[in-house]
Amino acid sequence: MIRKIIRIDKEKCNGCGACADACHEGAIDIINGKAELVREHFCDGLGDCLPECPTGAISFEEREAPAYDEEAVKEAQKKTLQNWPVQIKLAPVSAPYFNGAKLLIAADCTAYAYASFHQDFIRNKVTLIGCPKLDQVDYSEKLTEIIQNNNIQSVTIVRMEVPCCGGLEMAAKKALQNSEKFIPWQVITISIDGKTIE
């Protein structure tokens, strides 16, 4: 069908990810440092992404495209954030969504510091967040129970470069060790200017 849909000029795109964050339907991803309309049937043609683009890389066009599929969007949105609550201190130690889960343990601030946090880290993971400085609690016991009582496939820890985030990383590592399970894990550190630190 011919309909109004967005167009992304890759020459103008700087890969900031603002459009992907603004797209509530999840039609846009950042691929190889550039925004790309990867799910045309998710694009509703309303253009929430347009005013967010700092380089003017997004415009409307009328062309052949699949119809907007609201049901597919709703199904995808359900899968994006699979669990609630996400705060470590509020999360249950056992829940169906933990079965076979790729677990993301993230510091509260990381989602605000890193523009593409949702696309790069949350997607297809069960998310738990916390801040040891604000909560003033050792998360390791709760995390140990979650890892021991469920079939966790992998653990990704996302923290800020600031020293207080070390508490979250140490708690997650301690939980992995205390669980006595061999689970693949990784730590990703976000700088205060919103970049990943190698």
WOHUQUI-V700604 format. One record per residue. N is the residue number from 1. RES is the residue in one small letter. D_CENTER is the distance of its C-alpha to the mean C-alpha in whole Angstrom. Layout:
BEGIN
n:N res:RES d_center:D_CENTER
n:N res:RES d_center:D_CENTER
END
This chain:
BEGIN
n:1 res:m d_center:32
n:2 res:i d_center:33
n:3 res:r d_center:30
n:4 res:k d_center:28
n:5 res:i d_center:25
n:6 res:i d_center:23
n:7 res:r d_center:24
n:8 res:i d_center:22
n:9 res:d d_center:25
n:10 res:k d_center:23
n:11 res:e d_center:26
n:12 res:k d_center:25
n:13 res:c d_center:21
n:14 res:n d_center:20
n:15 res:g d_center:17
n:16 res:c d_center:15
n:17 res:g d_center:12
n:18 res:a d_center:14
n:19 res:c d_center:15
n:20 res:a d_center:12
n:21 res:d d_center:10
n:22 res:a d_center:14
n:23 res:c d_center:14
n:24 res:h d_center:13
n:25 res:e d_center:14
n:26 res:g d_center:12
n:27 res:a d_center:15
n:28 res:i d_center:14
n:29 res:d d_center:12
n:30 res:i d_center:13
n:31 res:i d_center:15
n:32 res:n d_center:17
n:33 res:g d_center:17
n:34 res:k d_center:18
n:35 res:a d_center:16
n:36 res:e d_center:17
n:37 res:l d_center:18
n:38 res:v d_center:17
n:39 res:r d_center:18
n:40 res:e d_center:21
n:41 res:h d_center:21
n:42 res:f d_center:18
n:43 res:c d_center:20
n:44 res:d d_center:22
n:45 res:g d_center:24
n:46 res:l d_center:23
n:47 res:g d_center:22
n:48 res:d d_center:19
n:49 res:c d_center:18
n:50 res:l d_center:22
n:51 res:p d_center:22
n:52 res:e d_center:19
n:53 res:c d_center:20
n:54 res:p d_center:22
n:55 res:t d_center:24
n:56 res:g d_center:25
n:57 res:a d_center:24
n:58 res:i d_center:23
n:59 res:s d_center:26
n:60 res:f d_center:27
n:61 res:e d_center:29
n:62 res:e d_center:31
n:63 res:r d_center:31
n:64 res:e d_center:31
n:65 res:a d_center:28
n:66 res:p d_center:27
n:67 res:a d_center:27
n:68 res:y d_center:24
n:69 res:d d_center:23
n:70 res:e d_center:22
n:71 res:e d_center:22
n:72 res:a d_center:19
n:73 res:v d_center:17
n:74 res:k d_center:17
n:75 res:e d_center:17
n:76 res:a d_center:13
n:77 res:q d_center:12
n:78 res:k d_center:13
n:79 res:k d_center:12
n:80 res:t d_center:8
n:81 res:l d_center:8
n:82 res:q d_center:11
n:83 res:n d_center:13
n:84 res:w d_center:14
n:85 res:p d_center:15
n:86 res:v d_center:12
n:87 res:q d_center:15
n:88 res:i d_center:16
n:89 res:k d_center:20
n:90 res:l d_center:19
n:91 res:a d_center:18
n:92 res:p d_center:20
n:93 res:v d_center:21
n:94 res:s d_center:22
n:95 res:a d_center:20
n:96 res:p d_center:20
n:97 res:y d_center:16
n:98 res:f d_center:17
n:99 res:n d_center:19
n:100 res:g d_center:18
n:101 res:a d_center:14
n:102 res:k d_center:12
n:103 res:l d_center:11
n:104 res:l d_center:9
n:105 res:i d_center:11
n:106 res:a d_center:10
n:107 res:a d_center:12
n:108 res:d d_center:12
n:109 res:c d_center:13
n:110 res:t d_center:10
n:111 res:a d_center:8
n:112 res:y d_center:11
n:113 res:a d_center:12
n:114 res:y d_center:10
n:115 res:a d_center:10
n:116 res:s d_center:7
n:117 res:f d_center:4
n:118 res:h d_center:3
n:119 res:q d_center:5
n:120 res:d d_center:5
n:121 res:f d_center:4
n:122 res:i d_center:3
n:123 res:r d_center:5
n:124 res:n d_center:8
n:125 res:k d_center:8
n:126 res:v d_center:10
n:127 res:t d_center:8
n:128 res:l d_center:11
n:129 res:i d_center:12
n:130 res:g d_center:15
n:131 res:c d_center:17
n:132 res:p d_center:20
n:133 res:k d_center:22
n:134 res:l d_center:22
n:135 res:d d_center:22
n:136 res:q d_center:25
n:137 res:v d_center:24
n:138 res:d d_center:24
n:139 res:y d_center:21
n:140 res:s d_center:22
n:141 res:e d_center:25
n:142 res:k d_center:22
n:143 res:l d_center:20
n:144 res:t d_center:23
n:145 res:e d_center:24
n:146 res:i d_center:20
n:147 res:i d_center:20
n:148 res:q d_center:24
n:149 res:n d_center:24
n:150 res:n d_center:21
n:151 res:n d_center:21
n:152 res:i d_center:18
n:153 res:q d_center:17
n:154 res:s d_center:15
n:155 res:v d_center:14
n:156 res:t d_center:11
n:157 res:i d_center:12
n:158 res:v d_center:10
n:159 res:r d_center:13
n:160 res:m d_center:15
n:161 res:e d_center:18
n:162 res:v d_center:20
n:163 res:p d_center:23
n:164 res:c d_center:22
n:165 res:c d_center:18
n:166 res:g d_center:21
n:167 res:g d_center:21
n:168 res:l d_center:18
n:169 res:e d_center:18
n:170 res:m d_center:22
n:171 res:a d_center:21
n:172 res:a d_center:18
n:173 res:k d_center:21
n:174 res:k d_center:24
n:175 res:a d_center:22
n:176 res:l d_center:22
n:177 res:q d_center:25
n:178 res:n d_center:27
n:179 res:s d_center:25
n:180 res:e d_center:28
n:181 res:k d_center:25
n:182 res:f d_center:24
n:183 res:i d_center:21
n:184 res:p d_center:19
n:185 res:w d_center:17
n:186 res:q d_center:15
n:187 res:v d_center:15
n:188 res:i d_center:13
n:189 res:t d_center:14
n:190 res:i d_center:13
n:191 res:s d_center:17
n:192 res:i d_center:18
n:193 res:d d_center:18
n:194 res:g d_center:14
n:195 res:k d_center:15
n:196 res:t d_center:14
n:197 res:i d_center:17
n:198 res:e d_center:19
END
